[in-house]
Amino acid sequence: MSEILPGVHLIDGIDPDPNFTTHVYLVKDKGASWTLIDTGLPGAHEKVEAYLQKLRVEPSSIKKILITHLHRDHTGSLKHLAKKTGARTFAHWIEADYIAERPKYDGPGTPPAEPFRVDEVLKDGDTVDAAGGLIAYHTPGHTPGHTSYYQPERKILFSGDLFFGAGDGVVLTLPEYTHHTPTAQISARRMSQLSVDSLMSYHGGPVLRNGGAAVRKLVEKF
C-alpha cells in the first residue's frame, strides 16, 4: 500500500490470492475530497477502510466512486463502500444496467455478486469532476461498457482491465476473460493515441513512466 504518484494511492493486497495483483486506486481531488476507482472483491472494503484509517482520511471524504466495468473483482465492495462513504457512484450506461442486473450479465468473467444501481451513468467523452478532472472513455472489448478514465493534465490513464501490466509493458486482458478481443484491440489502438505518461492498470503494473509508449508497442503487434 503506497502513494505511487503525488495524490495517487494504490491500495494493494486487495485480492485474497497473493499471486494475483488487484489494484484499487484512491486519488486526491483538487479540494479536500478523494475519489475511489473500482472497489475490489466482496470483503475488500476492509482493506480500503484500513488504508483510509492509516492515512487519517475519513470515509466521508470520498465523494465519488468510479467503476471501470461490471466484473465482481471491481464491483464486489461497491455497495458496502458506497454506503460507508456516502459517495456518488459512476459507471458507463451499459455497465450500469449490468451492475443493476437489468439484465444479468452472461459473458466471460464473474458477474456482480449482487445488484446495485449507480447514481450517475456516463457516456464516451463525459467529464467527471474528480481527481483533478477526468475524461471517461468508452473502451469496450473486455466487457461491453468497459470504461477508462484519463487525467489529461497529468497524463494519467486508469485503464481498468483493458490492459494487464506485464513487466515493464502491458498486454491485453486474456481472451478467456474478455467479451470480444478484436473490439478490445480497437479500444487499445484508440488509447494509444492519447498522451499517457502513467498507465494505471487494475492487474499487474502499474506503468508509472512511458505508459503511452508501452501501449503503442503493444498495438504494433496487432
N, C-alpha and C positions, 0 to 999 in steps of 0.2 A: 504494500500500500504506500503510495508516494505521490508527491506533486511532480509530475513528469515535465510540465512546462508551467510557466507562471500562470496561476489560476486554473490549471487543468490537472485534476487528480484522477489517477487510475485506482479504482477500488478493486484490487485483485483478490485472489483467494475466494472468489465467489462460487466457483464450481467445486462440487464435492470431490471430483476426480483431480488429484494434484498433477496429473499428466496432461490435463486439458485446460488451457488457459481461457478464461472467460472474463472480459473486461467491462465493467460498468464505469462510466465516466461521470465525475462530479465537476462542474465547470462554473467558475465565478462569473456572475453578471457584472455589468458596469457599476451598478449600485451596490447595495448591501446584500442582495439576494443571490441565490445559486440555482443552477439548472442541473437536472439529472438526465443522463442519456442512457436509456434502457434500464432494466431492473433486475436481471438475473432470474434464476430458477425460483420456484416456491421455497421459501425459507431463507433466500439470500438477503432479505430485508435485515436480518440480524447483523450481517457483515456491514451493510450500509449504515445502519444506525450506530454500530460500534465505531465506524470510521468518523461519522459526524461528531460523536462524543469526543473522540481523540482530537479533532480539530476545534472543539468547542463551538460547533455550529449547531444552532437549534434546528430541529427538523422543520419548523415553520418557516425557516429562511429559504427552503427550497420552494420556489414559486412555480416552476414548470418541470414536467417530466415529458421528455420526448421519446417516442418509440420508433425504432427503425423498421421493425416488422413483427409479425404475429407469433413467431415461434416461442415455445414455452421458456426457453432459456433467456428470452428477452422480456417476456411479459409475466413471468411466474410470480413476481413480487409486486406487480403493478397495483393491484387492488389494495394490498396492505400499505404500501408506501404512499399511495395517493391519499388514503385515509389518515395516515400518520402525519403527513406533511401539510395536507390541505392544498397541495399543488394542483394546478390545472394540467390536464393531460392532453397530449397531441399525438396524432398519427395520420398517415395518408388515408384518404377517404375509403380506398379499397380495403386496406388493413383494418381500419376502424370497424367495418362490418364483420370481418372475420374474427377480430378480437371479441366482438359482441356475440359471436356465433350466430350471425344472421347472413348467410348460412354457416354451418360448421365447415372448417377447412379440411379437405380430404387429400391435400397434396403431400409431398415428402416433408420430412421433419415432423417434430412433435407439436400438435396444436396447443392453444392455450389451455391451462388447467381448469379455468372457469371463465364464464363470460364477463366482460367488462365494457362499459360504454365510455369511450374517451370524451373529453369535454369539447375539443375542437378538432375538426378534420382539416387536412391540408391537401393541396394540390401542387403539382410541379411549379416551382418558381416562387411559391409563397415565402414571405419573410417572417421570421419569428424573433420577437424582441427578447432574446436570450443569449447568454454567453457573448455579449458584445455585438450581437446581430448575426443571425444565421439565415441562410437560404436553404429551403427544403428542395432537394432534387429527387424526383421520382426515378428510381434506379431498379426497375423490375428485372426479374430473372430468378433470383433466389426465391422470392415469393412475388405474387402479382403486384403488390403495392409497396414493395420494399423502398425505403427512403434513406438517402444520405443527407447529412447536414453539413453545410460549408460555411466557414467563417472567413469571408474574403479579406478582411483587414489583416488577419494573422496567417492567412493561407492554411487553415486547418480543415481537414475533411474527416468527419466522423462517418465512416463508411459502413457501419453495421456488419452484415455478413456478405456484402458484395465481394470483399476481399478477405483472405486469411493472411496474416503475417507469416512469412516463411523465411527465417534467417534475416538477411538484410533486405529482402524483397517481399513480394506478395504473389499470391496465386488466387485464382477464382475458387469460391467455395466448391467442394466436391459435388459432382453431378448427382450422387445418390441423395443429397440433401437439398437439391435445387429444383425448383419447379420447371425451369426451362433454361438450359445452359446457353444456347445461342442468344437468347434475349439478355442474359447476364453479360455476355461478351459485348453486346451493343451498349449496355449501360456502362461497362468498364471503358469502352472506347470514348464515350461521352465524357466521363470523369477525367480521362487522360488529357482533355482539352483545358481543364482548369489549371490555374497556377496553384500548386499544392506544395507546401513545404512539409507539414506534419500530417501523416496519414494515421488516423486512429481507428484501427480495425478492432473488431469485437473479440476475435480469437487470434492468438498469435500476435507478434509485433508488440507495440506499435512501431511504425517507422517515423522517427522524430525529425529526421532531416532527409531532404531529397525524396520525399514521398511521391511526388509527381513523376520523377524520373523512374521510380520503381514501377509505377502504374504503366508508364509508356513502354518500358522494357517488356512488361507482361503482354501488353496489347500487340506489340510487334510479333509475338509468337502465334497469334490467332490465325 
